[in-house]
Amino acid sequence: MAQPLSGKRSFVRGFTLVELLVVIAIIGVLVGLLLPAVQSAREAARRSSCMNNLKQMALGMLNHESSKRNFPAGREGCDGACQPANGPGTSGFVYVLPYLEETALFDAYMAAVDTLLASGTAPSGVPAGVPEAIVSQRPKTFICPSTIDPDTVTTNNKRWAQNCYALVAGHYGPTYGISGSVKWLNSGLFLYRDPMLLEDVTDGLTKVLMLGEVKETDKSGHYNRWANAGRHVDSLRTTDNPLNAPYNTGVRASASPNSNGAFGSYHPGGGMFASGDGSTRFIQDQIDLRIYRLLGQRNSGEVKSEQ
């Protein structure tokens, strides 16, 4: 005789809604705890890469000095009362290209300059007349991984590659207008026309800033094109305004009202710099402005303690 089927039923137990919500909440807490650590690790990696860029450029400048017996001028030529007037605006970054494994770009730039001058173009037409195909190239050493600025800017119907870094011209910035003090008479390592020598750095190379970061380079009047140089903009900045002074704030020269000539960084809390001895450092936003301005000078004769 057939046995009756048992009345017992088998169940597979799953999560209740409350348990599922608890698990989701725990995962959310863990992600919340881990995310800052991940972001911190990423920023540390970006800082390391940025620091390496500055190190390579600083060593390039020192190699130039070793080879040529001087640092490159911040801007090759002069303008205004500086004689000879209306010289080329070529940046000092151009002359460090061969030391950054960018010899082909340097040779192309110089060949274009020779062609321009041979055709009768005035020196003041350099680098404005250098073809876009050359000045729109962006060496990798000029790119900070934290930047959010565009690779290029277009002005006068030409695309120019940007640089995330600028040369320290000194502490004479927009406070001194557009006078000779901010050009060929400035207090730093990179001036208009005149190359600096090692013996000009009497404060000690480790106590003089050589290169620093720049941000907001997509703003009008605040560009930072590597091939060109000018006071308060394009490869030459100063320690006149505080570090990370936002675009269009602080002291600005009447003839260039959109640029405060300040160094700035997308790294939180300060900015990266290279000193004259090739060392690199992170300077905090809270640095005393007097000390910061002293660090921009090659021969202040004063103690530069940040304590």
ChimeraX commands (.cxc) that place a marker at each C-alpha (Angstrom):
marker #1 position 0.00,0.00,0.00 radius 0.5
marker #1 position 1.37,3.44,-0.97 radius 0.5
marker #1 position 2.58,5.62,1.85 radius 0.5
marker #1 position 1.02,9.08,2.07 radius 0.5
marker #1 position 3.20,12.01,1.14 radius 0.5
marker #1 position 4.65,13.86,4.08 radius 0.5
marker #1 position 3.15,17.25,4.83 radius 0.5
marker #1 position 6.54,18.81,5.56 radius 0.5
marker #1 position 7.90,21.38,3.11 radius 0.5
marker #1 position 11.54,22.36,2.48 radius 0.5
marker #1 position 12.48,26.07,2.55 radius 0.5
marker #1 position 15.68,27.85,1.43 radius 0.5
marker #1 position 16.28,30.70,3.82 radius 0.5
marker #1 position 17.29,34.10,2.26 radius 0.5
marker #1 position 18.02,37.60,3.51 radius 0.5
marker #1 position 15.23,39.59,5.02 radius 0.5
marker #1 position 14.83,43.17,3.85 radius 0.5
marker #1 position 16.22,44.46,7.13 radius 0.5
marker #1 position 19.31,42.24,6.85 radius 0.5
marker #1 position 19.88,43.36,3.26 radius 0.5
marker #1 position 19.68,47.00,4.28 radius 0.5
marker #1 position 22.16,46.38,7.11 radius 0.5
marker #1 position 24.63,44.76,4.68 radius 0.5
marker #1 position 24.28,47.67,2.24 radius 0.5
marker #1 position 24.84,50.12,5.08 radius 0.5
marker #1 position 27.98,48.27,6.19 radius 0.5
marker #1 position 29.33,48.25,2.63 radius 0.5
marker #1 position 28.60,51.96,2.39 radius 0.5
marker #1 position 30.52,52.65,5.60 radius 0.5
marker #1 position 33.48,50.59,4.38 radius 0.5
marker #1 position 33.52,52.41,1.04 radius 0.5
marker #1 position 33.31,55.72,2.89 radius 0.5
marker #1 position 36.31,54.72,4.99 radius 0.5
marker #1 position 38.34,53.45,2.05 radius 0.5
marker #1 position 37.60,56.26,-0.43 radius 0.5
marker #1 position 39.64,58.96,1.36 radius 0.5
marker #1 position 42.57,56.53,1.58 radius 0.5
marker #1 position 42.31,55.79,-2.15 radius 0.5
marker #1 position 42.06,59.48,-2.99 radius 0.5
marker #1 position 45.00,60.21,-0.72 radius 0.5
marker #1 position 47.08,57.53,-2.44 radius 0.5
marker #1 position 46.19,58.92,-5.85 radius 0.5
marker #1 position 47.09,62.45,-4.81 radius 0.5
marker #1 position 50.39,61.21,-3.38 radius 0.5
marker #1 position 51.15,59.59,-6.73 radius 0.5
marker #1 position 50.25,62.79,-8.59 radius 0.5
marker #1 position 52.45,64.84,-6.26 radius 0.5
marker #1 position 55.32,62.45,-6.82 radius 0.5
marker #1 position 54.93,62.74,-10.59 radius 0.5
marker #1 position 54.70,66.55,-10.39 radius 0.5
marker #1 position 57.77,66.66,-8.17 radius 0.5
marker #1 position 59.64,64.54,-10.69 radius 0.5
marker #1 position 58.71,66.97,-13.48 radius 0.5
marker #1 position 60.10,69.87,-11.48 radius 0.5
marker #1 position 63.21,67.89,-10.65 radius 0.5
marker #1 position 63.83,67.13,-14.34 radius 0.5
marker #1 position 63.38,70.76,-15.36 radius 0.5
marker #1 position 65.58,72.03,-12.54 radius 0.5
marker #1 position 68.32,69.57,-13.48 radius 0.5
marker #1 position 67.89,70.67,-17.08 radius 0.5
marker #1 position 68.50,74.27,-16.06 radius 0.5
marker #1 position 71.57,73.23,-14.09 radius 0.5
marker #1 position 72.85,71.20,-17.06 radius 0.5
marker #1 position 72.37,74.26,-19.25 radius 0.5
marker #1 position 74.40,76.28,-16.77 radius 0.5
marker #1 position 77.11,73.64,-16.72 radius 0.5
marker #1 position 77.26,73.59,-20.52 radius 0.5
marker #1 position 76.77,77.29,-21.32 radius 0.5
marker #1 position 78.09,78.78,-18.08 radius 0.5
marker #1 position 74.78,80.51,-17.42 radius 0.5
marker #1 position 71.12,79.83,-16.86 radius 0.5
marker #1 position 68.91,80.64,-19.83 radius 0.5
marker #1 position 67.30,84.07,-19.75 radius 0.5
marker #1 position 63.67,83.97,-18.68 radius 0.5
marker #1 position 62.80,85.78,-21.89 radius 0.5
marker #1 position 65.34,85.96,-24.67 radius 0.5
marker #1 position 64.70,89.58,-25.66 radius 0.5
marker #1 position 63.53,92.90,-24.33 radius 0.5
marker #1 position 60.78,95.40,-24.94 radius 0.5
marker #1 position 60.04,98.97,-23.92 radius 0.5
marker #1 position 62.98,100.88,-22.42 radius 0.5
marker #1 position 65.08,97.73,-22.26 radius 0.5
marker #1 position 67.75,97.73,-24.96 radius 0.5
marker #1 position 67.89,96.36,-27.54 radius 0.5
marker #1 position 64.13,96.90,-27.59 radius 0.5
marker #1 position 61.60,94.66,-29.33 radius 0.5
marker #1 position 63.61,91.48,-29.02 radius 0.5
marker #1 position 62.23,87.96,-29.25 radius 0.5
marker #1 position 59.81,86.74,-26.61 radius 0.5
marker #1 position 61.19,83.21,-26.58 radius 0.5
marker #1 position 60.90,81.59,-23.17 radius 0.5
marker #1 position 63.77,80.10,-21.21 radius 0.5
marker #1 position 61.89,76.79,-21.36 radius 0.5
marker #1 position 62.79,76.54,-25.05 radius 0.5
marker #1 position 66.49,76.40,-24.24 radius 0.5
marker #1 position 66.08,73.63,-21.69 radius 0.5
marker #1 position 64.28,71.33,-24.17 radius 0.5
marker #1 position 67.49,69.50,-25.23 radius 0.5
marker #1 position 68.06,68.53,-21.58 radius 0.5
marker #1 position 64.53,67.10,-21.33 radius 0.5
marker #1 position 64.94,64.64,-24.22 radius 0.5
marker #1 position 63.13,67.08,-26.52 radius 0.5
marker #1 position 66.00,67.82,-28.92 radius 0.5
marker #1 position 63.83,67.28,-32.00 radius 0.5
marker #1 position 61.33,69.89,-30.81 radius 0.5
marker #1 position 64.14,72.32,-29.97 radius 0.5
marker #1 position 65.75,71.87,-33.39 radius 0.5
marker #1 position 62.41,72.40,-35.14 radius 0.5
marker #1 position 61.79,75.58,-33.12 radius 0.5
marker #1 position 65.22,77.03,-33.84 radius 0.5
marker #1 position 64.98,76.14,-37.55 radius 0.5
marker #1 position 61.66,78.00,-37.71 radius 0.5
marker #1 position 63.24,81.03,-36.01 radius 0.5
marker #1 position 66.12,81.03,-38.50 radius 0.5
marker #1 position 63.64,80.92,-41.37 radius 0.5
marker #1 position 61.65,83.81,-39.94 radius 0.5
marker #1 position 64.69,86.02,-39.40 radius 0.5
marker #1 position 66.10,85.17,-42.83 radius 0.5
marker #1 position 62.81,86.27,-44.40 radius 0.5
marker #1 position 63.13,89.71,-42.81 radius 0.5
marker #1 position 60.82,89.15,-39.86 radius 0.5
marker #1 position 61.80,91.36,-36.92 radius 0.5
marker #1 position 63.02,89.60,-33.75 radius 0.5
marker #1 position 59.81,90.76,-32.02 radius 0.5
marker #1 position 57.99,88.41,-34.40 radius 0.5
marker #1 position 59.43,85.45,-32.50 radius 0.5
marker #1 position 57.82,83.26,-31.30 radius 0.5
marker #1 position 54.58,84.69,-32.71 radius 0.5
marker #1 position 55.60,83.59,-36.20 radius 0.5
marker #1 position 56.73,80.09,-35.27 radius 0.5
marker #1 position 54.33,77.59,-36.89 radius 0.5
marker #1 position 51.48,76.15,-34.87 radius 0.5
marker #1 position 52.70,72.63,-35.59 radius 0.5
marker #1 position 55.70,73.39,-33.36 radius 0.5
marker #1 position 54.31,75.56,-30.55 radius 0.5
marker #1 position 51.21,73.37,-30.12 radius 0.5
marker #1 position 53.33,70.38,-29.08 radius 0.5
marker #1 position 53.31,69.78,-25.34 radius 0.5
marker #1 position 56.31,68.03,-23.77 radius 0.5
marker #1 position 55.21,65.55,-21.15 radius 0.5
marker #1 position 57.50,67.12,-18.54 radius 0.5
marker #1 position 55.39,70.27,-18.72 radius 0.5
marker #1 position 52.23,68.45,-17.58 radius 0.5
marker #1 position 51.24,68.15,-13.93 radius 0.5
marker #1 position 48.96,65.10,-13.51 radius 0.5
marker #1 position 46.65,67.11,-11.22 radius 0.5
marker #1 position 45.96,69.88,-13.73 radius 0.5
marker #1 position 42.45,70.48,-15.00 radius 0.5
marker #1 position 43.54,73.19,-17.42 radius 0.5
marker #1 position 43.40,72.58,-21.19 radius 0.5
marker #1 position 46.44,71.34,-23.11 radius 0.5
marker #1 position 46.34,74.32,-25.46 radius 0.5
marker #1 position 44.92,77.82,-25.75 radius 0.5
marker #1 position 44.07,79.62,-28.97 radius 0.5
marker #1 position 45.12,83.21,-29.36 radius 0.5
marker #1 position 45.76,85.22,-32.52 radius 0.5
marker #1 position 44.33,82.31,-34.53 radius 0.5
marker #1 position 46.99,79.87,-33.32 radius 0.5
marker #1 position 46.96,77.00,-30.85 radius 0.5
marker #1 position 49.71,77.18,-28.24 radius 0.5
marker #1 position 50.62,74.37,-25.88 radius 0.5
marker #1 position 50.47,75.26,-22.22 radius 0.5
marker #1 position 52.90,74.61,-19.40 radius 0.5
marker #1 position 51.87,73.71,-15.85 radius 0.5
marker #1 position 55.08,75.34,-14.57 radius 0.5
marker #1 position 56.69,78.77,-14.74 radius 0.5
marker #1 position 60.08,80.31,-14.05 radius 0.5
marker #1 position 60.56,82.45,-10.95 radius 0.5
marker #1 position 61.38,85.97,-12.13 radius 0.5
marker #1 position 61.69,87.34,-8.59 radius 0.5
marker #1 position 59.47,89.19,-6.13 radius 0.5
marker #1 position 58.82,92.29,-8.22 radius 0.5
marker #1 position 55.36,91.55,-9.52 radius 0.5
marker #1 position 52.19,93.48,-10.37 radius 0.5
marker #1 position 52.80,95.81,-7.41 radius 0.5
marker #1 position 55.55,97.32,-9.59 radius 0.5
marker #1 position 53.39,97.60,-12.71 radius 0.5
marker #1 position 55.16,96.88,-15.99 radius 0.5
marker #1 position 58.33,98.78,-15.21 radius 0.5
marker #1 position 61.88,97.58,-15.72 radius 0.5
marker #1 position 61.77,96.16,-12.20 radius 0.5
marker #1 position 59.48,93.34,-13.31 radius 0.5
marker #1 position 61.47,92.63,-16.48 radius 0.5
marker #1 position 65.26,92.93,-16.76 radius 0.5
marker #1 position 65.76,94.30,-13.22 radius 0.5
marker #1 position 63.81,91.68,-11.30 radius 0.5
marker #1 position 65.27,89.87,-8.30 radius 0.5
marker #1 position 65.04,86.21,-9.28 radius 0.5
marker #1 position 66.88,83.75,-11.50 radius 0.5
marker #1 position 65.03,84.40,-14.77 radius 0.5
marker #1 position 64.86,87.86,-16.26 radius 0.5
marker #1 position 64.29,89.52,-19.59 radius 0.5
marker #1 position 67.40,89.45,-21.79 radius 0.5
marker #1 position 70.10,88.79,-19.20 radius 0.5
marker #1 position 71.12,85.21,-18.29 radius 0.5
marker #1 position 72.00,84.74,-14.64 radius 0.5
marker #1 position 75.25,83.13,-13.48 radius 0.5
marker #1 position 75.83,80.87,-10.50 radius 0.5
marker #1 position 77.78,83.63,-8.80 radius 0.5
marker #1 position 74.75,85.90,-9.03 radius 0.5
marker #1 position 72.94,83.65,-6.54 radius 0.5
marker #1 position 74.47,84.92,-3.32 radius 0.5
marker #1 position 71.63,83.70,-1.07 radius 0.5
marker #1 position 72.51,80.07,-1.81 radius 0.5
marker #1 position 70.88,77.94,-4.48 radius 0.5
marker #1 position 68.87,75.91,-1.98 radius 0.5
marker #1 position 67.24,79.10,-0.67 radius 0.5
marker #1 position 66.21,80.49,-4.06 radius 0.5
marker #1 position 63.15,79.26,-5.92 radius 0.5
marker #1 position 63.69,78.41,-9.57 radius 0.5
marker #1 position 60.42,76.90,-10.82 radius 0.5
marker #1 position 56.88,76.61,-9.56 radius 0.5
marker #1 position 53.41,75.47,-10.52 radius 0.5
marker #1 position 50.80,77.58,-12.31 radius 0.5
marker #1 position 47.04,77.04,-12.54 radius 0.5
marker #1 position 43.96,78.58,-14.22 radius 0.5
marker #1 position 45.96,78.98,-17.41 radius 0.5
marker #1 position 42.85,78.89,-19.56 radius 0.5
marker #1 position 41.83,82.34,-18.35 radius 0.5
marker #1 position 42.31,85.35,-20.61 radius 0.5
marker #1 position 45.47,87.25,-19.78 radius 0.5
marker #1 position 46.63,84.41,-17.55 radius 0.5
marker #1 position 47.93,81.97,-20.17 radius 0.5
marker #1 position 51.12,80.01,-19.61 radius 0.5
marker #1 position 52.43,79.11,-23.07 radius 0.5
marker #1 position 55.80,77.35,-22.83 radius 0.5
marker #1 position 57.27,78.92,-25.98 radius 0.5
marker #1 position 56.51,82.51,-25.00 radius 0.5
marker #1 position 57.48,84.65,-22.00 radius 0.5
marker #1 position 56.25,87.93,-20.59 radius 0.5
marker #1 position 55.91,89.76,-17.31 radius 0.5
marker #1 position 53.22,88.28,-15.02 radius 0.5
marker #1 position 52.23,85.72,-17.65 radius 0.5
marker #1 position 53.54,83.10,-20.08 radius 0.5
marker #1 position 56.47,81.35,-18.34 radius 0.5
marker #1 position 57.40,84.15,-15.91 radius 0.5
marker #1 position 55.69,84.49,-12.53 radius 0.5
marker #1 position 56.65,86.15,-9.26 radius 0.5
marker #1 position 56.25,85.76,-5.50 radius 0.5
marker #1 position 54.65,89.20,-5.20 radius 0.5
marker #1 position 51.12,87.89,-4.67 radius 0.5
marker #1 position 50.50,85.01,-2.24 radius 0.5
marker #1 position 50.76,81.42,-3.43 radius 0.5
marker #1 position 47.46,80.22,-4.91 radius 0.5
marker #1 position 46.00,83.72,-5.15 radius 0.5
marker #1 position 43.04,83.02,-7.47 radius 0.5
marker #1 position 42.91,84.41,-10.99 radius 0.5
marker #1 position 41.76,88.02,-11.18 radius 0.5
marker #1 position 42.38,88.66,-7.47 radius 0.5
marker #1 position 45.16,90.32,-5.47 radius 0.5
marker #1 position 47.46,93.01,-6.83 radius 0.5
marker #1 position 47.28,93.37,-10.63 radius 0.5
marker #1 position 49.13,95.71,-12.94 radius 0.5
marker #1 position 46.91,98.23,-14.72 radius 0.5
marker #1 position 48.35,97.22,-18.10 radius 0.5
marker #1 position 47.59,93.53,-17.48 radius 0.5
marker #1 position 44.54,93.64,-15.17 radius 0.5
marker #1 position 43.59,89.98,-15.56 radius 0.5
marker #1 position 46.82,88.50,-14.29 radius 0.5
marker #1 position 48.24,88.65,-10.78 radius 0.5
marker #1 position 51.39,86.79,-11.83 radius 0.5
marker #1 position 50.92,84.32,-8.99 radius 0.5
marker #1 position 52.05,80.74,-8.73 radius 0.5
marker #1 position 49.27,78.24,-8.08 radius 0.5
marker #1 position 48.66,74.53,-7.81 radius 0.5
marker #1 position 45.83,72.01,-7.96 radius 0.5
marker #1 position 47.48,70.05,-5.15 radius 0.5
marker #1 position 45.54,70.79,-1.93 radius 0.5
marker #1 position 47.09,73.12,0.60 radius 0.5
marker #1 position 49.99,74.63,-1.32 radius 0.5
marker #1 position 52.18,74.15,-4.35 radius 0.5
marker #1 position 55.28,72.42,-5.65 radius 0.5
marker #1 position 58.51,74.29,-6.35 radius 0.5
marker #1 position 62.08,73.51,-7.38 radius 0.5
marker #1 position 65.01,75.41,-5.91 radius 0.5
marker #1 position 68.21,76.48,-7.59 radius 0.5
marker #1 position 70.12,73.42,-6.42 radius 0.5
marker #1 position 67.66,71.10,-8.14 radius 0.5
marker #1 position 65.84,70.10,-4.94 radius 0.5
marker #1 position 62.04,70.10,-4.82 radius 0.5
marker #1 position 59.65,71.04,-2.07 radius 0.5
marker #1 position 55.99,71.56,-1.22 radius 0.5
marker #1 position 55.27,75.07,0.05 radius 0.5
marker #1 position 52.10,75.50,2.09 radius 0.5
marker #1 position 49.58,78.26,1.44 radius 0.5
marker #1 position 50.11,79.53,4.98 radius 0.5
marker #1 position 53.74,80.50,4.37 radius 0.5
marker #1 position 54.53,83.98,5.63 radius 0.5
marker #1 position 54.31,86.33,2.65 radius 0.5
marker #1 position 57.55,88.09,3.59 radius 0.5
marker #1 position 59.45,84.78,3.58 radius 0.5
marker #1 position 57.74,83.69,0.37 radius 0.5
marker #1 position 58.86,86.90,-1.34 radius 0.5
marker #1 position 62.39,86.43,-0.02 radius 0.5
marker #1 position 62.50,82.93,-1.51 radius 0.5
marker #1 position 61.92,84.47,-4.92 radius 0.5
marker #1 position 65.11,86.54,-4.62 radius 0.5
marker #1 position 68.61,85.43,-5.59 radius 0.5
marker #1 position 70.55,87.99,-3.53 radius 0.5
marker #1 position 68.36,89.39,-0.77 radius 0.5
marker #1 position 71.08,89.01,1.89 radius 0.5
marker #1 position 68.40,88.09,4.44 radius 0.5
marker #1 position 67.70,84.96,6.46 radius 0.5
marker #1 position 64.95,82.87,4.86 radius 0.5
marker #1 position 63.65,80.84,7.77 radius 0.5
marker #1 position 60.14,79.46,7.36 radius 0.5
marker #1 position 59.79,78.64,11.06 radius 0.5
marker link #1:1,2 radius 0.2
marker link #1:2,3 radius 0.2
marker link #1:3,4 radius 0.2
marker link #1:4,5 radius 0.2
marker link #1:5,6 radius 0.2
marker link #1:6,7 radius 0.2
marker link #1:7,8 radius 0.2
marker link #1:8,9 radius 0.2
marker link #1:9,10 radius 0.2
marker link #1:10,11 radius 0.2
marker link #1:11,12 radius 0.2
marker link #1:12,13 radius 0.2
marker link #1:13,14 radius 0.2
marker link #1:14,15 radius 0.2
marker link #1:15,16 radius 0.2
marker link #1:16,17 radius 0.2
marker link #1:17,18 radius 0.2
marker link #1:18,19 radius 0.2
marker link #1:19,20 radius 0.2
marker link #1:20,21 radius 0.2
marker link #1:21,22 radius 0.2
marker link #1:22,23 radius 0.2
marker link #1:23,24 radius 0.2
marker link #1:24,25 radius 0.2
marker link #1:25,26 radius 0.2
marker link #1:26,27 radius 0.2
marker link #1:27,28 radius 0.2
marker link #1:28,29 radius 0.2
marker link #1:29,30 radius 0.2
marker link #1:30,31 radius 0.2
marker link #1:31,32 radius 0.2
marker link #1:32,33 radius 0.2
marker link #1:33,34 radius 0.2
marker link #1:34,35 radius 0.2
marker link #1:35,36 radius 0.2
marker link #1:36,37 radius 0.2
marker link #1:37,38 radius 0.2
marker link #1:38,39 radius 0.2
marker link #1:39,40 radius 0.2
marker link #1:40,41 radius 0.2
marker link #1:41,42 radius 0.2
marker link #1:42,43 radius 0.2
marker link #1:43,44 radius 0.2
marker link #1:44,45 radius 0.2
marker link #1:45,46 radius 0.2
marker link #1:46,47 radius 0.2
marker link #1:47,48 radius 0.2
marker link #1:48,49 radius 0.2
marker link #1:49,50 radius 0.2
marker link #1:50,51 radius 0.2
marker link #1:51,52 radius 0.2
marker link #1:52,53 radius 0.2
marker link #1:53,54 radius 0.2
marker link #1:54,55 radius 0.2
marker link #1:55,56 radius 0.2
marker link #1:56,57 radius 0.2
marker link #1:57,58 radius 0.2
marker link #1:58,59 radius 0.2
marker link #1:59,60 radius 0.2
marker link #1:60,61 radius 0.2
marker link #1:61,62 radius 0.2
marker link #1:62,63 radius 0.2
marker link #1:63,64 radius 0.2
marker link #1:64,65 radius 0.2
marker link #1:65,66 radius 0.2
marker link #1:66,67 radius 0.2
marker link #1:67,68 radius 0.2
marker link #1:68,69 radius 0.2
marker link #1:69,70 radius 0.2
marker link #1:70,71 radius 0.2
marker link #1:71,72 radius 0.2
marker link #1:72,73 radius 0.2
marker link #1:73,74 radius 0.2
marker link #1:74,75 radius 0.2
marker link #1:75,76 radius 0.2
marker link #1:76,77 radius 0.2
marker link #1:77,78 radius 0.2
marker link #1:78,79 radius 0.2
marker link #1:79,80 radius 0.2
marker link #1:80,81 radius 0.2
marker link #1:81,82 radius 0.2
marker link #1:82,83 radius 0.2
marker link #1:83,84 radius 0.2
marker link #1:84,85 radius 0.2
marker link #1:85,86 radius 0.2
marker link #1:86,87 radius 0.2
marker link #1:87,88 radius 0.2
marker link #1:88,89 radius 0.2
marker link #1:89,90 radius 0.2
marker link #1:90,91 radius 0.2
marker link #1:91,92 radius 0.2
marker link #1:92,93 radius 0.2
marker link #1:93,94 radius 0.2
marker link #1:94,95 radius 0.2
marker link #1:95,96 radius 0.2
marker link #1:96,97 radius 0.2
marker link #1:97,98 radius 0.2
marker link #1:98,99 radius 0.2
marker link #1:99,100 radius 0.2
marker link #1:100,101 radius 0.2
marker link #1:101,102 radius 0.2
marker link #1:102,103 radius 0.2
marker link #1:103,104 radius 0.2
marker link #1:104,105 radius 0.2
marker link #1:105,106 radius 0.2
marker link #1:106,107 radius 0.2
marker link #1:107,108 radius 0.2
marker link #1:108,109 radius 0.2
marker link #1:109,110 radius 0.2
marker link #1:110,111 radius 0.2
marker link #1:111,112 radius 0.2
marker link #1:112,113 radius 0.2
marker link #1:113,114 radius 0.2
marker link #1:114,115 radius 0.2
marker link #1:115,116 radius 0.2
marker link #1:116,117 radius 0.2
marker link #1:117,118 radius 0.2
marker link #1:118,119 radius 0.2
marker link #1:119,120 radius 0.2
marker link #1:120,121 radius 0.2
marker link #1:121,122 radius 0.2
marker link #1:122,123 radius 0.2
marker link #1:123,124 radius 0.2
marker link #1:124,125 radius 0.2
marker link #1:125,126 radius 0.2
marker link #1:126,127 radius 0.2
marker link #1:127,128 radius 0.2
marker link #1:128,129 radius 0.2
marker link #1:129,130 radius 0.2
marker link #1:130,131 radius 0.2
marker link #1:131,132 radius 0.2
marker link #1:132,133 radius 0.2
marker link #1:133,134 radius 0.2
marker link #1:134,135 radius 0.2
marker link #1:135,136 radius 0.2
marker link #1:136,137 radius 0.2
marker link #1:137,138 radius 0.2
marker link #1:138,139 radius 0.2
marker link #1:139,140 radius 0.2
marker link #1:140,141 radius 0.2
marker link #1:141,142 radius 0.2
marker link #1:142,143 radius 0.2
marker link #1:143,144 radius 0.2
marker link #1:144,145 radius 0.2
marker link #1:145,146 radius 0.2
marker link #1:146,147 radius 0.2
marker link #1:147,148 radius 0.2
marker link #1:148,149 radius 0.2
marker link #1:149,150 radius 0.2
marker link #1:150,151 radius 0.2
marker link #1:151,152 radius 0.2
marker link #1:152,153 radius 0.2
marker link #1:153,154 radius 0.2
marker link #1:154,155 radius 0.2
marker link #1:155,156 radius 0.2
marker link #1:156,157 radius 0.2
marker link #1:157,158 radius 0.2
marker link #1:158,159 radius 0.2
marker link #1:159,160 radius 0.2
marker link #1:160,161 radius 0.2
marker link #1:161,162 radius 0.2
marker link #1:162,163 radius 0.2
marker link #1:163,164 radius 0.2
marker link #1:164,165 radius 0.2
marker link #1:165,166 radius 0.2
marker link #1:166,167 radius 0.2
marker link #1:167,168 radius 0.2
marker link #1:168,169 radius 0.2
marker link #1:169,170 radius 0.2
marker link #1:170,171 radius 0.2
marker link #1:171,172 radius 0.2
marker link #1:172,173 radius 0.2
marker link #1:173,174 radius 0.2
marker link #1:174,175 radius 0.2
marker link #1:175,176 radius 0.2
marker link #1:176,177 radius 0.2
marker link #1:177,178 radius 0.2
marker link #1:178,179 radius 0.2
marker link #1:179,180 radius 0.2
marker link #1:180,181 radius 0.2
marker link #1:181,182 radius 0.2
marker link #1:182,183 radius 0.2
marker link #1:183,184 radius 0.2
marker link #1:184,185 radius 0.2
marker link #1:185,186 radius 0.2
marker link #1:186,187 radius 0.2
marker link #1:187,188 radius 0.2
marker link #1:188,189 radius 0.2
marker link #1:189,190 radius 0.2
marker link #1:190,191 radius 0.2
marker link #1:191,192 radius 0.2
marker link #1:192,193 radius 0.2
marker link #1:193,194 radius 0.2
marker link #1:194,195 radius 0.2
marker link #1:195,196 radius 0.2
marker link #1:196,197 radius 0.2
marker link #1:197,198 radius 0.2
marker link #1:198,199 radius 0.2
marker link #1:199,200 radius 0.2
marker link #1:200,201 radius 0.2
marker link #1:201,202 radius 0.2
marker link #1:202,203 radius 0.2
marker link #1:203,204 radius 0.2
marker link #1:204,205 radius 0.2
marker link #1:205,206 radius 0.2
marker link #1:206,207 radius 0.2
marker link #1:207,208 radius 0.2
marker link #1:208,209 radius 0.2
marker link #1:209,210 radius 0.2
marker link #1:210,211 radius 0.2
marker link #1:211,212 radius 0.2
marker link #1:212,213 radius 0.2
marker link #1:213,214 radius 0.2
marker link #1:214,215 radius 0.2
marker link #1:215,216 radius 0.2
marker link #1:216,217 radius 0.2
marker link #1:217,218 radius 0.2
marker link #1:218,219 radius 0.2
marker link #1:219,220 radius 0.2
marker link #1:220,221 radius 0.2
marker link #1:221,222 radius 0.2
marker link #1:222,223 radius 0.2
marker link #1:223,224 radius 0.2
marker link #1:224,225 radius 0.2
marker link #1:225,226 radius 0.2
marker link #1:226,227 radius 0.2
marker link #1:227,228 radius 0.2
marker link #1:228,229 radius 0.2
marker link #1:229,230 radius 0.2
marker link #1:230,231 radius 0.2
marker link #1:231,232 radius 0.2
marker link #1:232,233 radius 0.2
marker link #1:233,234 radius 0.2
marker link #1:234,235 radius 0.2
marker link #1:235,236 radius 0.2
marker link #1:236,237 radius 0.2
marker link #1:237,238 radius 0.2
marker link #1:238,239 radius 0.2
marker link #1:239,240 radius 0.2
marker link #1:240,241 radius 0.2
marker link #1:241,242 radius 0.2
marker link #1:242,243 radius 0.2
marker link #1:243,244 radius 0.2
marker link #1:244,245 radius 0.2
marker link #1:245,246 radius 0.2
marker link #1:246,247 radius 0.2
marker link #1:247,248 radius 0.2
marker link #1:248,249 radius 0.2
marker link #1:249,250 radius 0.2
marker link #1:250,251 radius 0.2
marker link #1:251,252 radius 0.2
marker link #1:252,253 radius 0.2
marker link #1:253,254 radius 0.2
marker link #1:254,255 radius 0.2
marker link #1:255,256 radius 0.2
marker link #1:256,257 radius 0.2
marker link #1:257,258 radius 0.2
marker link #1:258,259 radius 0.2
marker link #1:259,260 radius 0.2
marker link #1:260,261 radius 0.2
marker link #1:261,262 radius 0.2
marker link #1:262,263 radius 0.2
marker link #1:263,264 radius 0.2
marker link #1:264,265 radius 0.2
marker link #1:265,266 radius 0.2
marker link #1:266,267 radius 0.2
marker link #1:267,268 radius 0.2
marker link #1:268,269 radius 0.2
marker link #1:269,270 radius 0.2
marker link #1:270,271 radius 0.2
marker link #1:271,272 radius 0.2
marker link #1:272,273 radius 0.2
marker link #1:273,274 radius 0.2
marker link #1:274,275 radius 0.2
marker link #1:275,276 radius 0.2
marker link #1:276,277 radius 0.2
marker link #1:277,278 radius 0.2
marker link #1:278,279 radius 0.2
marker link #1:279,280 radius 0.2
marker link #1:280,281 radius 0.2
marker link #1:281,282 radius 0.2
marker link #1:282,283 radius 0.2
marker link #1:283,284 radius 0.2
marker link #1:284,285 radius 0.2
marker link #1:285,286 radius 0.2
marker link #1:286,287 radius 0.2
marker link #1:287,288 radius 0.2
marker link #1:288,289 radius 0.2
marker link #1:289,290 radius 0.2
marker link #1:290,291 radius 0.2
marker link #1:291,292 radius 0.2
marker link #1:292,293 radius 0.2
marker link #1:293,294 radius 0.2
marker link #1:294,295 radius 0.2
marker link #1:295,296 radius 0.2
marker link #1:296,297 radius 0.2
marker link #1:297,298 radius 0.2
marker link #1:298,299 radius 0.2
marker link #1:299,300 radius 0.2
marker link #1:300,301 radius 0.2
marker link #1:301,302 radius 0.2
marker link #1:302,303 radius 0.2
marker link #1:303,304 radius 0.2
marker link #1:304,305 radius 0.2
marker link #1:305,306 radius 0.2
marker link #1:306,307 radius 0.2
view
